[in-house]
Amino acid sequence: MAGPLSGIRVLDFTHALAGPFGTMVLTDLGAEVNHIQRIGERDETRGHGPFANGRSTFRFSVERGKRAVQIDLKKPEGVELALKLAERSDVLAENFRTGSMDRMGLGYEVVSKRNPRIIYASCTGFGQTGPYATREGVDIVAQAMSGLMSLTGEADGRPMRSGASMGDTLGGAYLAMGIISALYERERSGVGQRLDVSMAESLIYHLENAIIRYSATGEVPTRIGPRHPLSTPFQPFETSDGWIVVAAVRDWEAFCIVIGREELAHDPRLQTAADRTPHHDELEPILMEVFREKSSQEWFDSLKGICMTAPIYTIADMIEDPDFQDRQSIVSLPVPGPEERRVLVSNSPIRLSRTSPKIDRPAPSAGEHTSDQPKNR
């Protein structure tokens, strides 16, 4: 069965990661995404390895299922072709630096006159307005200026970038969410609108209680390592054969009995998760010593029902996990070429009972679908 966005046509001018991730979400949901590859312009991520059959596998993580169209946007006829494609599209998505599309003759005012129903979606480091509107904004810049890096890392260590490109991927996810919201609104109003997504603001939106804690206390939140700022214990612990996380202790007394430290259950300073947090420096060394005494599986078995525990997986562990395999959290795609090759990619987390995403098409080769479009003349 066709996906929920079947029939929606997207004109995709995105590059690098944030924009392509957002339009990938639309592709996964069934939209027809025509990725415009500018003749004479280089997308550096196409050189990112490793490679399979001579193709960058990085592109498979964000371009699967898309259609590739090459246009020379340095020529007036190329710009006119792009405008004709915009006329028959529902969405135009781009993540160039603010003002770039205007200089190419493809800005919002021009495109919306040709197609008043179009959703014109932009994702940049800092948005289309404000003092930083024209500033470049790659993932690490967004992580730095949103405050996220100041919260990530050991207390006595350097600020750390998150292990995945969260500025890019969250920016892309909100690009997709905004597009879908605007398409829904268009069903009522009959007209399109402009969407402006900031990567930095996408991260700020996810700082959860850090902002309100600062507002309430006047204390600037900072790095505290892998633990939670409000609940204890809520962190990883090394076991005799690996690492686990321990969180959300439901019954403190039962927890203390299982770990063999019953005296902690009667300490009046440690009765609730919030009570324990100010005394984290005293409690952590005790728990670290205790958890090293048994294997991860032993702790999972004995703590079941008392608190939440889980292993800390490597990527390989996650791929082999029977639950993720059963739900097909990871799927494989063919890599066209002389050799029979397949690569693994993450599946969509959106599962619908009738129109669930179906990921079964690889990333296109350069310009693969150009001939399907109106002639560039």
N, C-alpha and C positions, 0 to 999 in steps of 0.2 A: 504494500500500500504506500502511496506517495506520502512524503513528509508533510508536516503542518504548514510549512512555508512554500509548498509546491505552487507554482504559478507566479511567484515573486521573482522579479529579475533585478539583479544587482550589478551595477557598473562599478568595478573595484579598481581604484587607483592606488591602493595601499602598497606599502613596501616594508622591509625589515620584519618586525615581529608584532607589535601592538595591533596595527590595522589588519594585517593578514589573519591574526588570531581571531579578531572579531568577525571578519567575513567568513572564516572557516566555520564558526558557530552557525552562521546562516546557511552555509552549504550543508552542514550536517543535518539541519532541520528541513532540508528539501529545496531551498532557494536555488535558482540558477545564477551562479556567480561568474561573471565574465571578468577575469583579471587582466587589466590592461598593462601590457609590458611595453614600456616606451623604447622605441628603436633608438639606439645610440646612447641610452642611459644604462648604467650598471647598478644592479642591486647587489651590494657586497655580500649579503647573506647567501647568494647562490654559490659562493665559493666556500661556504662552510661545510667541512667534512663531518663525519666520514662519508665516503661515496659508495654507491652501489650501482653497477652498470654505468659508471661515469656520471651519475646524478647525485646531487647533494641530498643526503637523507634529511637534512634540516628542513628542506622545503616540503618534504612529505608530512612533517608535523603540522604545517599550517596551510598547505595548498591542496590537500587531498580533495578530489571531487570537483575542483574548479575548472573553468574553461579558460584557456590562455589566448589572448588576442594581442597582436603587436600593432602599434600605431606610432607613426612619427609625429609627435606633438610639437616638433620644432617647425613644422610646415603648416600653413593655413588650412590646407585640405585635410591634414590630420586632425586639427582641432575641430573642423567642421564635421568630420566623421564622428569624433567623440561626442559632439553635441547631438548628432542624429541618434547615436546609441542612447544618450541620456533621454531623448524624447520618448523612447520606448522602454525605459527602465523605471522601476519603482523606487530604486535607491541608488544614490551615488555615494560611495565611501572613499575617504582619502585620509592620509595621515602625514602629508607634507608639512613643512614649517608654515606657519600662518602667513598668508599672502601669496604663497607659491601658485596655487590654483588660479588666483586672480591674474597673476602675471602671464599664465599660460592661456588666458582667455576662457577659463573654465570655472570661474568663481560662482558663488551662489546666486548672485543677482542675474548673471547671464543665463545660467542653467535653469533657474526657476521660471524665467520668462518663456523659455522654450518648453518647459514642462512644469506647470504649476502644481502638479500632484506629486512631484518627486520629493523624497526624503533625502536631504543633503547632509551627510554625516561626516564629521571631522573628529579625529582623535589626535591630539598633540600633547606635548609635555605639560603645558600650562594653560591650554585653552585659547580661544580666539580673541579674548579681551584682556585688559590689565597690562601692567608694566612688563610682564614676562611673555607676552603673547608671541613675540617673534623669536624667543629664545629656544635653542635646541633642547630637546628633552628626552634623552635616552633613559632606559630603565634605571640605571644606577643613580642618575640625577634625580629622577622622581623619588626613588627610595631615600635619597639623602635629604631632599628638601621637604618631603612630607613629614619627616620626623621618625620614619620607620627604622632607619639605620641607627638612630640614637637609642632605640629600644632593643636592638638585636646584638647579642654577643655577651661575653662574660663581663661581670661587673668591673674587673680590673683590666679588661682587654680593649682592643680597638672596636669601633663601630663596625658592624658586619652587614654585608648585603645578604639578603635571603638566598637560600639555596636554589630557588627558581626565580625566573624573571617576573616577579609579581607586579611590578609597575606596568610592564607590557601586557601581561595576560589579563590583569584586572581591568586595565584601560580598554583592552579589546573586548572583554566580556560586557562592560558597560556600554561600549559602542553597540554591540549586538542587542543588548537589552533596550537601549534607547531607540534603536531602529524599529524593533518589534513594537514598542510602545507607540511610536509615531505612526506606524502602519495601522495600528488599531484605532488611533484617534482619527486618522484619515477616513476610516469607514463612516464616521459620523459627520465630519466637516467637509469632506470631499477635496481638501487641499493638503499639500505637503507642508513641510517646515524644515528649518535647519536644526541640526543636532550638534552640540559642542561638548565634547568629552575631554577632560584633562586627566592625564595619567597620574599626576601628583594628587589631584583631588580624589581620584579613585582609591588611592592608598589612604589618604586622610579619612575617607569614608569608612575605612576598615580599622581605624585605630581604636575602635570600641571604647573602653573606659579610660584610656590614657588621657584624653582631652578633658573629660569631666572630672577626673581625679585631680588634674592640675587646677581646674577651675574651682573645685571645692576646697582644696587644701593649700594652694599656692606653691606646692612642692613640685619641682620639675621631674617627671618620670624619667628614669634612666635605665641603663642595661642592668639586668639582674641574672643573666645566664638563662638556663633553660626552665627555670621555675616560674610559677604563676605569681603575679604581684599581690593577689588577694586571698589565695587558697593554698593551704599546706597540709600534707604533701601533694604536689601536683607537678611532677618532674620525672626525668629518667633516673634509673638506678642501675648500676652494674651488678650482674648476678655472677654465679660461678662459671657460666658458659656464654654470657652475652649481655644484652641490655634489655630492660623493660621500662615502660612508663607506668607510674602509679598515680591515680587521680581520683577525686570525688569519693573520699572515704565516707561511707554511709554510717558505719558503726565504729566509732573510735575505740571503744573498749574491746570489741571483737578483733579489730585490727591489731591492737597491742598484744592480745593473747596469742594470735597466730604468729606474730613475729617474735614471740618470746620476751617481750618487754612490758609486762603487765604494770610495772610501776608507772609507766607513762600514762596509763589510762586514768590514774588517780591524781595526776598533776593538775591543779585548778587552772594553770595557765594554758593548758593544751586541749580544752574541751571541745572547741569548735574549730573549723578550718580557719576562720578569721582570727581566733585567739592564737592559733599556732604560728601564723605568719610573722608576727613581730619576734618570735623566738626561733625563727628558721635557722639561724646560725648555730644554735645549740642542738637542734633536733636533727639537722641534716647529717652531721658526722655519725650519729648513732644509727640512723637508717641506712646510710651507705655501708657501714660495717655489717649490719644485719643482712642486707640483701645479697652480699657477696657469699653468704654461707650456703645458699642453695641454688639450684639451676632455675632458669627462667620458667620451665614447665612446672616445676614444683611450686613456685610462687603463684603461677596462674591457677593451679588446682586448689591451693589452700586459701587463696584470697577471693575466689569466686563468690559473688554475692555480697562481699564486704566492701569492695571498692572496684574501680575500673582499672584493668591492667591490659597491656598489649606489648608485643615485641616491637623493637625498632628494626624495621625491615631495610635491607638494601633494595635497590631497584630490581635486582634479580629475585630476591625473596618475594617482593610484591607480585611480580609477574607469575611466579610459581604458586602463589597462594590459591587453595582450592575455591575459596569464596569468590575471589576476583575472577578466576577462570570460569566458574559457573555463571557469573553475571556477564561474562565477556567484557570486562573492564578494559582489556587490551585486545586489539584485533590486528590482523596482519593484512598488508596490502601488497600487490605485485609491483615489482619495479620493471617497467618495460626495458628491454635490451637484449643483448645477445645471450646472456646467461639467465637461467631461471632463478630469480631472486625474489625474496619477500622481506618486508620490514615491518616491525611492530610499531603501532601507534596507539595512543589512548583513545578509548571510545568516548562518545558523548555521555555525560552524567545525566542527561535528560531522558527519562524513560516514560513514554506515553503508552497507554493501553491499546490505542488504535493506530496512531501515526508516529511511532517512535523513530528516531533518527536511524538511518542505515548507512554505514560507512563501508563502502566496497569499491570505490574508484580511486586510483592513484593520483598523484600530482601530475598535471599535464606537462608535456614537453614545451619548450619555448615556442610560442606562436601557434600551437597545435590547432586552435580553432579559429584562426584568423580568416580562413577562406569561408567560414560560415557566416561572416558579417557582411554588411554592405561594402561595396568596393571602395578602397581608399584612393580616390582620384581627385 
